[in-house]
Amino acid sequence: MSMFTHHRKVRFEDCDPAGIVFYPNYILMLHRHFEDWFADGLGISLGTMNLDRKIGFPIKNLNVDFQRPSRLEDVLEWKLQVISTGTSSITLGVEAECIGETRITVKLTVVAVNLSKNPIVPCSIPEDIREQILKFKNEN
C-alpha cells in the first residue's frame, strides 16, 4: 500500500481574523489534495477525466473531524489512502498533520459518474484508473 502525500503551507487567504484556518478552507485544501492525487498519483488529471473521458468523481459522503487548529504558515502534510473500492465508488481516508500533530481527519466517498448522460448517473470506474487506485489501497 502506498500513501499519497503532499505538503501545503497555510496561507493568509486560508485564515480567519483569529489567524487560524477557516474550516471551509480545509475542505478546499482537501479537494486540491484529491485533485493532486488524480494527477500525480493516478497519472490522469480530473480535468482530463471530466472533459475528455466524460467521467466525474463527485463526493457522495464526507465525514470531517477537526482535531486541532492550524495557523498561518503552518506546513500541513496531507496524506491520502484508499480504504475501499466498489464498482463505481471509492472510499478514501485523508488526514493533515503538522509537526506530527493531526489537525484534520476525513473519510469521504466519491462516485464515478457518466457526465455525458442527463441526468448524470453512476458508472463503473474505468479499469485503467482502478488499477492505479488499488496502488493506494489500505490492506488493513
Secondary structure by P-SEA (a helix, b strand, c coil): cbbbbbbbccccccccccccccaaaaaaaaaaaaaaaaacccccccccccccccccccccbbbbbbccccccccccbbbbbbccccccbbbbbbbbbccccccbbbbbbbbbbccccccbbbbcccaaaaaaaaaacccc
